[in-house]
Amino acid sequence: MAEHRFSSEPTYVIAPSILSADFGRLGDEIRAVEKAGADWIHVDVMDGHFVPNLTLGWPLIQSVRKVTELPFDVHLMIENADRYLEDFQKAGADVITVHVEACVHLHRTIHEIKRLGCRAGVSLNPATPIESVLPILPDVDLVLLMSVNPGFGGQKFIEASVARAERLRAEIERTGKPVRLEIDGGVGVGNIARLARAGVRAFVAGNAIFSTPDYAATIAALRAELAKV
């Protein structure tokens, strides 16, 4: 991992999800959101087993790593994540996030991610109790709260996620560690400020950015909402 990719990390991170990008011109899409002001590139990896969809793998990440120096925030929605951690690290992942629901030995998985030189994250689905991640909070760099059921882009935001974010932020603060709270699913101009007030510090946005004609204007609008917090 190139640690310098995090050198100017802001308080609020906007991470466009390339799941919603045009895969026929993915390199151009990544360059476009970087120019538009993105902080990270969010990469959703799905295996068709843990979630009902099949998306890109580490070879594609490796192929687009050369087009940007932005951190790659890789979200593994897969079974048997341990088998592929080194592949994703070598492909260019900077953050690797795994699901609490899919990892039998979560502590070992998180520490293997760190041993590989990546930031380690844990994610939980909307119906998964927050208590499930409390034992691992002192060991992670990031918690990714899903605000839709994972598998497909463009879903409606689950409103209960705001209260869940508040609870997670309180638990994170109890650890005394700089764990970043991230949210993914239905994030946009209409709710990003509420989520920031709830303690979220990284925002994954897919359709909210890639479905618009002007990525820079969209990201600027998201930042304008965050400036109100």
C-alpha positions in Angstrom: 0.0 0.0 0.0 1.2 3.5 -0.8 0.7 5.3 2.5 1.1 8.7 0.8 -2.4 8.1 -0.7 -3.8 9.0 2.7 -1.6 12.0 3.3 -4.2 14.8 2.8 -7.2 12.9 4.0 -10.1 15.3 4.9 -12.5 15.1 7.8 -15.3 14.0 5.5 -14.4 11.5 2.8 -16.5 11.1 -0.4 -16.0 7.8 -2.0 -17.7 7.2 -5.4 -18.7 3.6 -5.8 -17.6 2.4 -9.3 -20.3 -0.2 -9.1 -22.5 2.5 -10.7 -19.9 3.6 -13.2 -19.8 2.7 -16.9 -17.6 -0.4 -16.9 -16.9 0.1 -20.6 -14.9 3.2 -19.9 -14.0 2.5 -16.2 -10.6 4.2 -16.4 -12.1 7.4 -17.7 -14.8 7.3 -15.1 -12.3 7.0 -12.3 -10.3 9.8 -13.7 -13.4 11.9 -14.0 -14.5 11.5 -10.4 -10.9 12.1 -9.2 -10.9 15.4 -11.2 -14.4 16.2 -9.8 -13.0 16.0 -6.2 -13.5 12.4 -4.9 -11.3 11.4 -2.0 -11.4 7.7 -2.3 -12.6 5.2 -4.9 -15.0 2.6 -3.5 -14.8 -0.8 -5.0 -17.6 -3.3 -4.4 -16.6 -6.9 -4.8 -19.4 -9.5 -4.8 -19.3 -13.2 -5.3 -22.8 -14.2 -6.1 -23.0 -16.2 -2.9 -22.8 -13.9 0.1 -24.8 -11.4 -1.9 -27.0 -12.0 -4.9 -24.8 -10.3 -7.5 -21.5 -10.9 -9.2 -19.1 -8.1 -9.8 -15.4 -7.3 -10.4 -12.4 -9.1 -8.8 -8.8 -8.3 -8.1 -7.6 -8.4 -11.7 -9.8 -5.5 -12.6 -8.6 -3.5 -9.6 -5.0 -4.2 -10.7 -5.8 -2.9 -14.2 -7.2 0.4 -13.0 -4.8 1.0 -10.2 -2.5 2.8 -12.7 -5.1 5.4 -13.6 -5.3 7.1 -10.2 -3.4 7.7 -6.9 -6.6 7.9 -4.9 -7.0 5.3 -2.2 -8.9 2.2 -3.2 -11.5 1.4 -0.6 -12.2 -2.3 -1.3 -15.4 -3.7 0.1 -15.4 -7.5 0.1 -18.9 -8.9 0.0 -17.7 -12.4 -0.4 -17.3 -15.7 1.4 -13.9 -17.0 2.2 -12.4 -13.6 2.1 -9.2 -14.8 3.8 -8.3 -16.7 0.6 -8.1 -13.6 -1.4 -6.8 -10.9 0.9 -3.2 -10.9 -0.5 -4.5 -10.9 -4.1 -6.5 -7.7 -3.4 -3.5 -6.1 -1.5 -1.2 -6.9 -4.4 -3.7 -5.5 -6.9 -3.6 -2.1 -5.2 -6.2 -2.1 -2.3 -5.5 0.5 0.4 -8.5 -0.3 2.6 -9.9 -3.8 2.8 -13.3 -4.2 4.5 -14.9 -7.6 5.3 -18.3 -8.5 6.6 -18.8 -9.6 10.2 -21.6 -12.0 8.8 -19.1 -13.7 6.4 -16.0 -14.1 8.5 -15.8 -17.0 10.9 -12.5 -15.9 12.4 -13.0 -12.1 12.2 -10.1 -11.1 14.5 -7.6 -13.2 12.5 -8.9 -11.8 9.2 -8.6 -8.2 10.4 -5.1 -8.7 11.6 -4.1 -10.4 8.4 -5.3 -7.3 6.5 -3.1 -5.2 8.7 -0.2 -7.5 8.3 -0.5 -7.0 4.5 -0.1 -3.3 5.0 -3.7 -2.2 4.4 -6.2 -0.4 6.6 -8.7 -2.9 7.9 -12.5 -2.4 8.0 -15.5 -4.4 9.1 -18.9 -4.0 7.7 -22.4 -5.0 8.9 -25.7 -5.4 7.1 -28.9 -3.4 8.0 -30.4 -6.2 10.1 -27.2 -7.2 11.9 -27.0 -6.1 15.5 -24.4 -3.4 16.2 -23.2 -5.5 19.1 -21.7 -8.0 16.6 -18.8 -5.6 15.8 -18.1 -4.3 19.3 -15.5 -6.9 20.2 -13.5 -6.0 17.1 -13.8 -2.2 17.3 -10.4 -1.7 19.0 -8.7 -3.5 16.2 -10.1 -1.9 13.0 -9.5 1.3 11.2 -13.0 1.6 9.7 -16.5 0.4 10.2 -18.8 0.3 7.2 -22.5 0.5 8.0 -24.7 -0.7 5.2 -27.8 1.5 4.8 -29.3 -0.8 2.1 -29.2 -4.6 1.8 -26.0 -5.3 -0.1 -25.9 -6.7 -3.6 -27.3 -4.0 -5.9 -26.8 -0.2 -6.5 -29.7 2.3 -6.6 -31.6 1.1 -3.5 -33.6 3.3 -1.2 -31.9 4.4 2.0 -33.0 2.6 5.1 -33.9 5.4 7.6 -33.1 3.4 10.7 -29.5 3.7 9.6 -29.2 7.2 11.0 -29.9 5.9 14.6 -27.6 3.0 14.0 -24.8 5.4 12.9 -25.3 7.4 16.1 -25.0 4.2 18.2 -21.9 3.1 16.4 -20.3 6.5 16.7 -20.9 6.4 20.5 -19.3 2.9 20.7 -16.3 4.0 18.6 -15.7 7.0 20.8 -15.6 4.7 23.8 -12.6 2.9 22.3 -10.6 6.1 22.1 -9.3 5.1 18.7 -9.5 7.0 15.4 -11.9 4.6 13.7 -13.6 6.1 10.7 -17.3 5.4 10.4 -18.4 4.9 6.8 -21.9 4.4 5.3 -22.9 2.8 2.0 -26.4 2.8 0.4 -28.8 5.5 -0.7 -26.5 8.3 0.3 -27.1 11.7 -1.4 -27.7 15.4 -1.0 -30.9 14.8 0.9 -29.4 12.9 3.8 -25.6 13.4 3.9 -25.8 16.2 6.4 -28.0 14.1 8.8 -25.5 11.3 8.5 -22.6 13.5 9.3 -24.4 14.8 12.4 -24.9 11.2 13.4 -21.1 10.7 13.3 -20.4 9.3 9.8 -17.1 10.5 8.3 -17.0 8.6 5.0 -19.8 8.5 2.4 -20.0 5.9 -0.4 -22.1 7.3 -3.2 -22.8 5.4 -6.4 -25.9 6.4 -8.4 -25.9 9.7 -6.6 -22.8 10.7 -8.5 -22.5 8.5 -11.6 -26.1 9.0 -12.7 -25.6 12.7 -12.9 -24.2 14.6 -15.9 -21.8 16.7 -13.9 -19.8 14.8 -11.3 -18.0 17.9 -10.1 -21.3 19.7 -9.5 -22.7 16.7 -7.7 -19.7 16.3 -5.4 -19.7 20.0 -4.7 -23.3 19.8 -3.7 -22.5 17.0 -1.3 -19.7 19.0 0.2 -22.0 22.0 0.5 -24.3 19.9 2.6 -21.5 18.7 4.8 -20.4 22.3 5.3 -23.7 23.0 7.1 -22.9 20.4 9.8 
